[in-house]
Amino acid sequence: MIVKGIELDFFRNYLHMDAKFSPELNVICGENAQGKTNLLEAVAYLSTASSHRARYDKELIQFGVDSAFIKGELLSRDRDFTLEARLSRNARKQLFSNGVRLKTAGELAGVLNTVLFCPEDLYLIREGAVERRRFLDSCICQLRPRYAAALAEYRKLYDQKTRILRDWEEKPSLLETLDDFNLRMAQTGAVLIHYRAHFIRKLREYAPPIHREFSGGREILALRYETVKTVVDPEASPKEIFPQLLDHQESHRQAELDARQCLSGPHKDDLTVELDGMSAKQFASQGQTRTAALSLKLGSREIFFHDTGEWPVLLLDDVLSELDARRQAFVLGHINGGQVFITCCEDEKLEGLGREKVFRIHAGRLV
């Protein structure tokens, strides 16, 4: 998968930009706060129609402007694609593939796959389960359209059920709809658990060997999927998981009413990360945390390749500057094949890059 070029209008700090990229290595350099990360964010947005650092699309639109535009020219599955995202402060975003408007972001699955690593990914290990779920969701949504559709529906159902639980004492009639929401949440939740379990199984195959080599053979990375306790086999079919989710919901019904919160479902799932049998979240140093997070991302890159036959576009945002020389060399040795974007400061010396196309960014402009 190759991003041949990108065009931006009023996206973040870019008034307008039109750039053509190398199919191999692209180095985006410039001082801090000039727009390097914004450019990688725009590329990644075209793969999932979401941002890794913005909760709402309106945050991506330049101040004082009502709309923004992202357009990417791609080569994927031996075909040319033109992806467009039109963002508005006052209306829903519009997505297009080769001029055809998409009904949902899930229809982007398989067109452009990206793996992004940025300084914020330290939170992938150190913070709560929400960060690790976001990592899983971002990966699986790019590979499985059914998962993307189920996730979007589950989130809507979750929001609606949360409102019922919050307001039921003031409006008891709301409880008449609770069983319907529980039924549908169990159906869509079973799909999420099934796909998450299979993705984590593959991640256990690829990430630990990368981490072992990354750490010089000194550490063993282990991954474990934690989901609803009544689910006997998370890799089973959604049809088998569904009644087990219903059982868990029923056993937590009164607790949910009392707490006025959704306490049952895959929205509480976690991917636990251990180093040498100990929780990485609790005990890993900053260097170990960074190594583990990068191993997960490089492991997901391997999954994309083996699943699709094409390397995803790899986006490394200010990563190498945080690594020592040995780890830099390791990362650069594992990005052969596929298109890569690396951001760095003007004065950084990145050794071992080989052939690359260099872009210099200043104040949201290509100079």
Secondary structure, 3 states (H helix, E strand, C coil): CEEEEEEEEEECCEEEEEEECCCCEEEEECCCCCCHHHHHHHHHHHHHCCCCCCCCHHHHECCCCCEEEEEEEEEECCEEEEEEEEEECCCCCEEEECCEECCCHHHHCCCCCEEEECHHHHHHHHCCHHHHHHHHHHHHHHHCHHHHHHHHHHHHHHHHHHHHHHHCCCCHHHHHHHHHHHHHHHHHHHHHHHHHHHHHHHHHHHHHHHHHHHCCCCCCEEEEEECCCCCCCCCCCHHHHHHHHHHHHHHCHHHHHHHCCCCCCHHHCEEEEEECCEEHHHHCCHHHHHHHHHHHHHHHHHHHHHHHCCCCEEEEECCHHHCCHHHHHHHHHCCCCCCEEEEECCCCCCCCCCCCEEEEEECCEEC
